Amino acid sequence: MDYWFSEMHTPNIKLGFRIKREIAHATSKFQDIHLFETYDYGKLLVIDGTVQTTTRDEFIYHEMIVHPPMFTHPNPKKILIIGGGDGGAAREVLKHEPREVHVVEIDEKVVEICKKYLPEISSSYNDPRVHLHIENGKEFIRREGNFDVIIVDSTDPVGPAADLFREDFYEDMKKALKKDGVISQQCGTPFYHPEEFSQVKKELEKVFEYVKIYIAYIPTYPSGMWAFAMASDMPIERRRKLNFATKYYNDEIYYSSMSLPNFVKKYCED
């Protein structure tokens, strides 16, 4: 029998999906993981009751967390992805022909489910350049370094991901970057939770010389408007042109995504 899954976006607002069936369910020592088959959005990955991705619109998130920082760097060869257990960010990174990609995911159950049931997203794990590390990303960057780009593809700043949104973590990331390195991080919805992304920007500005907020429109995420942050000690500008197929990102979006609505600008300036 069909049923509905709903995610609460605020105490008074929720988004619902009509579910055909549950494909998989696992409870790890970190979180509760469900994978559903929906009617309109394909497969739906849910962690602790929060939508992580759907096979219908995942390309928007993965392209936008990856391509802006990758095109900001003149020659990205060694890449670190913290989180990103579904493999989607690594899939997009591989389009830039890097030498090596390290994915650091704390929860192996997420990787297991995605490898088995989401091959359209997790195909990057079949590439020998992609190295998977099951451990805490904060500990990993304290001993590894010389990365050109670091992408923080984490869940929201609660639970096991909370430490990935703090100044001390950004200090560790900076040490793990090469001199011209770039980072990117998802930082929530400016529409419902402006304090979340504005706090990320403030923390990054304590550590990096240049910080930019940019946005994308992702239908299944709260409000549909989603914010990302890029940070570097070199000016943030596009240094290479797109030379492969994408579904959302293009050369124009690199800059237009940083053209923020006035209400978002206000929170950036406060």
WOGIZI-V417793 format. One record per backbone hydrogen bond with DSSP energy under -0.5 kcal/mol. NH is the residue of the N-H (numbers start at 1). CO is the residue of the C=O. Records with the same first field share a line. If there is no record, write none. Layout:
NH=CO / CO
This chain:
3=19
5=17
7=15
9=13
10=13
13=10
15=7
17=5
19=3 / 17
20=37
21=37
23=21 / 35
24=35
26=33
28=26 / 31
33=26
34=46
35=24
36=44
37=21
38=36 / 42
39=18
44=36
45=53
46=34 / 44
47=50
48=32
50=47
52=45
53=45
55=41 / 43
56=41
58=54
60=57
61=57
62=58
63=59
64=60
65=61
66=62
67=63
70=66
71=67
72=68
73=69
77=75
79=77 / 100
80=149
81=102
82=80 / 151
83=81 / 104
84=153
87=84
91=87
92=88
93=89
94=90
95=92
96=93
97=94
99=77
100=77
101=129
102=79
103=101 / 131
104=81 / 102
105=103 / 133
108=106
110=107
111=107
112=108
113=109
114=110
115=111
116=112
117=113
118=114
121=118
122=118
123=119
124=121
125=122
126=123
127=124
130=127
131=101 / 129
132=130
133=103
135=105 / 133
140=136
141=137
142=139
143=140
144=140
147=176
148=78
149=78
150=182
151=80
152=150 / 184
153=82 / 151
154=152
158=156
161=158
162=159
164=161
165=162
166=163
169=166
170=166
171=167
172=168
173=169
174=170
175=171
176=172
177=173 / 174
178=147
181=178
182=148
183=231
184=150
185=229
186=152
187=227
190=188
193=189
196=193
197=193
198=194
199=195
200=196
201=197
202=198
203=199
204=200
205=201
206=202 / 203
207=204
208=204
210=232
212=230
214=228
215=257
216=226
218=216 / 224
219=217
221=218
224=221
226=216 / 224
227=188
228=214
229=185
230=212
231=183
232=210
233=181
237=235
239=71
240=71
254=250
255=251 / 252
256=252
257=253
258=255
259=256
260=258
264=261
265=261
266=262
267=263
268=264
269=265
270=266
